Amino acid sequence: MPFSKELLRLKDEVLKEIQPMLSDVDAVAEANTLKVLDAMRECKVAAAHFNQSTGYAYDDIGRQKLDELYAKIFGAERALVRTQFVSGTHALATVLFGILRPGDELVSLTGKPYDTMQTVIGYEEPSPGSLKEFGVLYRELPTVDGKVDFEHIRDVITDKTKMVEIQRSRGYSMRDTLTIADIEAITAEVHRIKPDCICFVDNCYGEFIETKEPTQVGADIMAGSLIKNPGGGIAPTGGYIAGKDKLVELASYRLTAPGMGDELGASLANNRLLFQGIFLAPHVTAQAVKGALFAAGLFAKLGYKTLPRETDKRGDIIQAIELGSADKLCAFCAGVQKYSPVDSYATPEPWDMPGYEDKIIMAAGTFVQGASIEFSADGPLREPYNVYLQGGLTFEHAIIGILGAAQAIEDLNG
Ligand SMILES: *Cc1c(COP(=O)(O)O)cnc(C)c1O
């Protein structure tokens, strides 16, 4: 056994303690699998939808069926699911640029947005091509004690406010992740203040964590990445948008061109991977959540601060652990890398990643490049040396990788 006796003892203890939480996660996965299967039957998904297409790809029944299926699963009027979205950021930016016009105002209700969205908005300065450069105004409501400042939502929504952005996951901040109940309350409050204000949810990392999605509880439109939860670990690339008919239509004119929208775009990847991916997504998301629960439990026992804690209600698949030193952060990532299926012989090194202030270290031995639904970890080399752990296509792999990370830290001392 490559792991110390003490670690293996703690592993058994943690698995016993988190058993009730693991059962809850299984129950959500089962409910969501039923939801997906019902939608697949209603949409009459068949093998004929798995073909690739070429050129303009008019009448690509696979592409159209995938849009219909996502819309049904997410309780939305319409969806746009495309491998032509290069990432989650691209899908989110397509919503913003598709809907907002010069003079409109966008308000973030969840404080500072995810790093890559800041460049899209033109957050610090009007970055080339940003919303700000096009004359779209931006402001934000800072979070208070890690929570949305609910009482002050009415103060930031004005005549000019066309859209609010609500980021479900904490991303790499230490604020609380939003639950579906939180999103329901926030969107209700926004629509009470201004009924035509568009509630846009950044749903990255949130899909299938609960049995409802934002578009089923008041969000007008949402977007996310296919190399996170909804791709089930096998979608090779892509993103999705789902929401109100007219809003998704506007976004589709930005993805392709005005007048063309969702009526063309070849299925270059094998569509089966996207259908099978969304079928697997509830289960795979559950595997990732179970891994996060195990990591929270184990590292709490080892004396570290974890966020969320194993007993907290979860809104995404991310687990933060405060490691406290650069050595431990690097050892953690080396341990994760060692027990990865790809590039396991390599040792991760901190590097200057474009757009980030501090050096970043990451462990990512994934089949799909950068896929964070696969077991992976990263963190910036700065106080308090948090590592962010996410994903895991199988719970078994997550357990082994987390033990590997803990062992690598233990080995630092001798
Ligand atoms: C992952 C993520 C994004 C998009 O990131 P990509 O790497 O472009 O897919 C946006 N917002 C949040 C909260 C995310 O977690």
Ligand as a Chemical Component Dictionary entry (heavy atoms), coordinates in Angstrom:
data_LIG
# 
_chem_comp.id                   LIG 
_chem_comp.type                 NON-POLYMER 
_chem_comp.pdbx_formal_charge   0 
_chem_comp.three_letter_code    LIG 
# 
loop_
_chem_comp_atom.comp_id 
_chem_comp_atom.atom_id 
_chem_comp_atom.alt_atom_id 
_chem_comp_atom.type_symbol 
_chem_comp_atom.charge 
_chem_comp_atom.model_Cartn_x 
_chem_comp_atom.model_Cartn_y 
_chem_comp_atom.model_Cartn_z 
_chem_comp_atom.pdbx_ordinal 
LIG C1 C1 C 0 -15.309 27.590 -15.315 1  
LIG C2 C2 C 0 -16.075 28.828 -15.067 2  
LIG C3 C3 C 0 -16.311 29.775 -16.067 3  
LIG C4 C4 C 0 -15.843 29.595 -17.480 4  
LIG O1 O1 O 0 -14.573 29.132 -17.588 5  
LIG P1 P1 P 0 -14.032 28.387 -18.886 6  
LIG O2 O2 O 0 -12.705 27.928 -18.445 7  
LIG O3 O3 O 0 -13.998 29.412 -19.952 8  
LIG O4 O4 O 0 -14.960 27.288 -19.231 9  
LIG C5 C5 C 0 -17.043 30.880 -15.750 10 
LIG N1 N1 N 0 -17.539 31.069 -14.511 11 
LIG C6 C6 C 0 -17.339 30.172 -13.529 12 
LIG C7 C7 C 0 -17.924 30.416 -12.180 13 
LIG C8 C8 C 0 -16.615 29.026 -13.766 14 
LIG O5 O5 O 0 -16.431 28.133 -12.798 15 
# 
loop_
_chem_comp_bond.comp_id 
_chem_comp_bond.atom_id_1 
_chem_comp_bond.atom_id_2 
_chem_comp_bond.value_order 
_chem_comp_bond.pdbx_ordinal 
LIG C1 C2 SING 1  
LIG C2 C3 SING 2  
LIG C2 C8 DOUB 3  
LIG C3 C4 SING 4  
LIG C3 C5 DOUB 5  
LIG C4 O1 SING 6  
LIG O1 P1 SING 7  
LIG P1 O2 DOUB 8  
LIG P1 O3 SING 9  
LIG P1 O4 SING 10 
LIG C5 N1 SING 11 
LIG N1 C6 DOUB 12 
LIG C6 C7 SING 13 
LIG C6 C8 SING 14 
LIG C8 O5 SING 15 
# 
